[in-house]
């Protein structure tokens, strides 16, 4: 079994690399034969992943945070949603906000994570394909947890600016959300869900995903299971001072969402959002702008995780 590790020493504000010595010792403990490369940028994570897929590695491992995970996943796919190899994907998490790991049963403990790697048991998960605008061009990317249209990109920038390193993931993101909400200008846009178009107004954010955990304590209870070929879409709108606490409490509680004037939960296989220049963000990083189009990648990803 050939393992390739893509290791980001910059994850968690540079604290990630302190765990690398322990990781190498554990790999030796479990007799795992491996190659590895250190990234200097997130683009390296994508490039290393694409090369490792083409070079015939059996298991490609992202060592870092959600940004590293996303870029490595993108290296498994071509621009049409097809896998470029039969390699399995795995994660050793050394980042700040482990939403992907919590969603898919990947241990955060290093020893347990590497033991899981050595067993190489996997299951297939669906991956989202997103097309969006960057510099007037259409870009195709992939995501595993959640894409956000609207306030999500601003929140990612503020929360990723260092406050989480001081206050912790959940509190740092929560305070960042409050700060961004007070300054964010809502927008109107058109949403076409499975060929049915409607206009939404005074929108703060639309989250598109498949997982319960989407960002640093924010959760979406949904009816999807691992075999489902749909996404959920949660639109947050019309927030005012008088209903701010109620809305935020709902999205942090993880409880059942009942559609009302502030929250709209829908399910779909294919979605388009347009007639606005709102920002697009996915898996924790700002990416581009509307218009965007989201559907499932053609091929599922083989993920090493707990059963």
C-alpha positions as CSV (number, residue, x, y, z in Angstrom):
1,X,0.0,0.0,0.0
2,X,1.5,3.3,-1.1
3,X,0.7,6.3,1.1
4,X,1.4,10.0,0.2
5,X,1.1,12.7,2.8
6,X,0.5,16.3,1.9
7,X,1.5,18.2,5.0
8,X,0.7,21.9,5.7
9,X,3.0,23.4,8.4
10,X,1.0,26.6,8.2
11,X,-2.3,25.2,9.5
12,X,-3.6,26.5,12.8
13,X,-1.5,29.6,12.5
14,X,1.7,27.6,12.2
15,X,1.0,25.3,15.2
16,X,0.4,22.3,12.9
17,X,4.0,21.6,12.3
18,X,4.6,20.9,16.0
19,X,2.6,17.7,15.6
20,X,4.6,16.4,12.6
21,X,7.3,14.6,14.7
22,X,4.6,12.7,16.6
23,X,2.9,11.9,13.3
24,X,6.1,10.4,11.8
25,X,6.7,8.3,14.9
26,X,3.2,6.9,14.8
27,X,3.6,6.1,11.1
28,X,6.7,4.0,12.0
29,X,4.8,2.5,14.9
30,X,2.1,1.2,12.5
31,X,4.6,0.2,9.8
32,X,3.2,2.5,7.2
33,X,5.4,3.1,4.2
34,X,5.0,6.6,2.9
35,X,6.2,9.6,1.0
36,X,5.4,13.2,1.9
37,X,5.7,16.8,0.8
38,X,5.4,20.0,2.8
39,X,3.2,22.7,1.3
40,X,4.2,26.4,1.1
41,X,0.7,27.4,-0.1
42,X,-2.8,25.9,-0.5
43,X,-2.2,25.7,-4.2
44,X,0.7,23.3,-3.4
45,X,-1.9,21.0,-1.7
46,X,-3.9,20.9,-4.9
47,X,-0.9,20.3,-7.1
48,X,0.7,17.6,-4.9
49,X,-2.7,15.8,-4.7
50,X,-3.2,15.9,-8.5
51,X,0.3,14.5,-9.0
52,X,-0.1,11.8,-6.4
53,X,-3.3,10.7,-8.0
54,X,-1.6,10.4,-11.4
55,X,1.5,8.7,-9.9
56,X,-0.5,5.7,-8.6
57,X,-0.5,6.2,-4.9
58,X,-3.1,4.1,-3.1
59,X,-3.9,6.5,-0.3
60,X,-3.5,10.3,-0.3
61,X,-3.5,12.0,3.1
62,X,-4.2,15.6,3.9
63,X,-2.4,16.8,7.0
64,X,-3.8,20.2,8.0
65,X,-7.1,22.1,8.3
66,X,-10.2,22.5,6.3
67,X,-8.4,24.5,3.6
68,X,-5.8,21.8,3.1
69,X,-8.6,19.1,3.0
70,X,-10.5,21.0,0.3
71,X,-7.5,21.5,-1.9
72,X,-6.4,17.9,-1.7
73,X,-9.9,16.7,-2.5
74,X,-9.9,19.0,-5.6
75,X,-6.8,17.2,-6.8
76,X,-8.8,14.0,-7.1
77,X,-11.1,15.4,-9.8
78,X,-11.0,16.7,-13.3
79,X,-13.1,19.7,-14.4
80,X,-16.1,17.4,-15.3
81,X,-16.6,15.8,-11.9
82,X,-14.7,12.6,-12.7
83,X,-12.2,11.0,-10.5
84,X,-8.7,10.9,-12.0
85,X,-7.6,7.7,-10.1
86,X,-8.8,5.0,-7.8
87,X,-6.9,6.4,-4.8
88,X,-8.5,6.7,-1.4
89,X,-8.5,10.0,0.5
90,X,-7.6,10.3,4.2
91,X,-7.2,13.1,6.8
92,X,-4.9,13.7,9.8
93,X,-6.4,16.8,11.2
94,X,-4.1,19.6,12.6
95,X,-6.3,22.6,11.9
96,X,-8.6,24.8,13.9
97,X,-12.2,23.9,13.0
98,X,-12.7,20.1,12.4
99,X,-16.1,20.2,10.7
100,X,-15.1,17.7,8.1
101,X,-13.8,15.2,10.6
102,X,-16.8,15.5,12.9
103,X,-19.1,15.0,9.9
104,X,-17.5,11.9,8.6
105,X,-16.2,10.1,11.6
106,X,-12.4,10.8,11.5
107,X,-10.7,10.8,14.8
108,X,-8.9,14.0,16.0
109,X,-6.6,12.0,18.2
110,X,-3.4,11.4,16.2
111,X,-2.8,7.8,17.3
112,X,-6.4,6.8,16.5
113,X,-6.3,8.6,13.2
114,X,-3.2,6.8,12.1
115,X,-4.4,3.4,13.3
116,X,-7.5,4.1,11.1
117,X,-5.1,4.9,8.2
118,X,-3.3,1.6,8.6
119,X,-6.6,-0.4,8.4
120,X,-7.5,1.6,5.2
121,X,-11.3,0.9,5.6
122,X,-13.3,3.4,3.6
123,X,-16.7,4.4,2.4
124,X,-17.9,6.4,-0.5
125,X,-19.1,10.0,0.1
126,X,-20.7,12.5,-2.3
127,X,-18.7,15.6,-3.2
128,X,-20.2,18.9,-4.4
129,X,-19.2,20.5,-7.7
130,X,-19.4,24.3,-7.8
131,X,-19.0,26.6,-10.7
132,X,-18.5,30.3,-10.0
133,X,-17.1,33.5,-11.3
134,X,-13.5,34.7,-10.8
135,X,-12.2,37.6,-12.7
136,X,-14.9,37.2,-15.3
137,X,-14.0,33.6,-15.9
138,X,-15.9,30.5,-14.8
139,X,-14.0,28.3,-12.3
140,X,-15.0,24.8,-11.4
141,X,-14.1,23.5,-7.9
142,X,-15.3,20.9,-5.4
143,X,-16.3,20.9,-1.7
144,X,-17.1,18.3,0.9
145,X,-19.0,20.2,3.7
146,X,-20.6,23.5,2.8
147,X,-20.7,26.3,0.3
148,X,-21.9,29.8,1.3
149,X,-23.3,32.6,-0.8
150,X,-23.3,36.0,0.9
151,X,-21.9,36.7,4.4
152,X,-19.9,33.4,4.5
153,X,-16.9,34.8,2.7
154,X,-16.7,37.9,4.9
155,X,-17.0,35.7,8.0
156,X,-14.3,33.4,6.8
157,X,-11.9,36.3,6.4
158,X,-12.6,37.8,9.8
159,X,-12.6,34.5,11.7
160,X,-9.5,33.4,9.9
161,X,-7.7,36.6,10.8
162,X,-6.4,35.3,14.1
163,X,-9.3,35.8,16.5
164,X,-9.9,32.0,16.7
165,X,-6.3,31.5,17.7
166,X,-6.9,33.7,20.7
167,X,-10.5,32.9,21.7
168,X,-10.9,29.4,20.3
169,X,-12.8,28.1,17.3
170,X,-16.5,28.4,18.5
171,X,-16.2,31.7,20.4
172,X,-13.9,33.3,17.9
173,X,-16.3,32.5,15.0
174,X,-19.4,33.5,17.0
175,X,-18.0,37.0,17.8
176,X,-16.8,37.3,14.2
177,X,-20.3,36.5,13.0
178,X,-21.8,39.2,15.2
179,X,-19.2,41.7,13.9
180,X,-19.9,40.9,10.3
181,X,-23.7,40.9,10.7
182,X,-23.6,44.5,11.9
183,X,-21.8,45.7,8.8
184,X,-23.1,43.4,6.1
185,X,-25.4,44.8,3.4
186,X,-28.0,42.3,2.4
187,X,-28.7,41.4,-1.3
188,X,-31.4,40.1,-3.5
189,X,-30.8,37.3,-5.9
190,X,-32.6,34.6,-8.0
191,X,-32.3,31.0,-7.1
192,X,-33.2,28.2,-9.5
193,X,-33.7,24.9,-7.6
194,X,-34.2,21.9,-9.8
195,X,-35.4,24.1,-12.7
196,X,-37.8,26.1,-10.4
197,X,-36.8,29.8,-10.1
198,X,-37.7,32.2,-7.4
199,X,-36.4,35.5,-6.1
200,X,-35.2,35.9,-2.5
201,X,-34.7,39.4,-0.9
202,X,-32.8,40.8,2.0
203,X,-30.5,37.8,2.0
204,X,-27.6,37.5,4.5
205,X,-26.5,34.1,3.4
206,X,-27.4,30.9,1.7
207,X,-25.6,27.7,2.9
208,X,-25.5,24.7,0.6
209,X,-24.3,21.4,2.0
210,X,-24.8,17.8,3.1
211,X,-23.3,17.7,6.6
212,X,-24.7,18.5,10.0
213,X,-21.6,20.5,11.0
214,X,-20.9,23.4,8.6
215,X,-18.7,25.9,10.5
216,X,-17.3,26.3,14.0
217,X,-20.4,25.4,16.0
218,X,-22.9,26.3,13.3
219,X,-25.1,23.3,12.5
220,X,-27.9,22.4,10.1
221,X,-30.2,19.5,11.1
222,X,-31.3,17.9,7.8
223,X,-32.9,14.8,6.4
224,X,-30.0,13.7,4.2
225,X,-28.1,10.4,4.5
226,X,-24.9,9.2,2.9
227,X,-26.7,7.6,0.0
228,X,-28.8,10.7,-0.8
229,X,-27.9,12.5,-4.0
230,X,-29.3,15.8,-2.8
231,X,-28.0,18.9,-1.0
232,X,-29.8,21.1,1.5
233,X,-30.0,24.8,1.0
234,X,-30.5,27.1,4.1
235,X,-31.2,30.7,3.4
236,X,-30.9,33.3,6.2
237,X,-32.7,36.6,5.5
238,X,-34.5,39.6,7.0
239,X,-32.4,39.7,10.2
240,X,-33.1,42.7,12.4
241,X,-32.0,43.7,15.9
242,X,-35.2,42.4,17.3
243,X,-34.8,38.9,15.9
244,X,-31.0,38.6,15.8
245,X,-30.6,36.5,18.9
246,X,-33.5,34.1,17.9
247,X,-32.0,33.5,14.5
248,X,-28.4,32.9,15.7
249,X,-29.7,30.6,18.5
250,X,-31.4,28.5,15.9
251,X,-28.4,28.0,13.6
252,X,-26.2,27.2,16.6
253,X,-28.6,24.8,18.3
254,X,-28.7,22.1,15.6
255,X,-32.4,21.7,16.2
256,X,-35.1,21.2,13.6
257,X,-35.5,24.2,11.4
258,X,-39.1,25.3,10.6
259,X,-39.3,27.6,7.6
260,X,-40.3,31.2,8.4
261,X,-39.5,34.8,7.4
262,X,-35.9,34.4,8.5
263,X,-34.9,30.8,7.7
264,X,-35.7,28.8,4.6
265,X,-34.6,25.1,4.3
266,X,-34.9,23.4,1.0
267,X,-33.5,20.3,-0.8
268,X,-32.2,19.9,-4.3
269,X,-30.1,18.1,-6.8
270,X,-29.0,21.1,-8.9
271,X,-29.0,24.8,-8.0
272,X,-28.2,28.1,-9.7
273,X,-27.9,31.5,-8.0
274,X,-27.6,34.6,-10.1
275,X,-28.6,38.3,-10.6
276,X,-26.2,39.4,-7.9
277,X,-22.5,40.0,-7.2
278,X,-22.6,38.3,-3.8
279,X,-19.4,36.4,-2.8
280,X,-19.0,32.7,-2.9
281,X,-17.2,30.7,-0.1
282,X,-16.8,27.0,0.4
283,X,-15.1,24.8,3.0
284,X,-13.9,27.8,4.9
285,X,-12.3,30.0,2.3
286,X,-13.6,32.8,0.1
287,X,-13.4,31.8,-3.6
288,X,-15.2,34.1,-6.0
289,X,-18.6,35.6,-6.9
290,X,-22.0,34.9,-8.4
291,X,-23.3,33.5,-10.6
292,X,-22.7,30.0,-9.4
293,X,-24.0,26.5,-10.1
294,X,-23.9,23.6,-7.8
295,X,-24.5,19.9,-8.3
296,X,-22.9,16.6,-7.3
297,X,-19.6,15.5,-8.8
298,X,-20.1,12.5,-11.1
299,X,-17.9,10.3,-9.0
300,X,-18.0,9.7,-5.3
301,X,-14.8,9.9,-3.2
302,X,-13.4,6.9,-1.2
303,X,-12.8,8.3,2.3
304,X,-11.0,6.4,5.0
305,X,-13.1,6.9,8.1
306,X,-14.9,5.0,10.9
307,X,-17.8,2.9,10.0
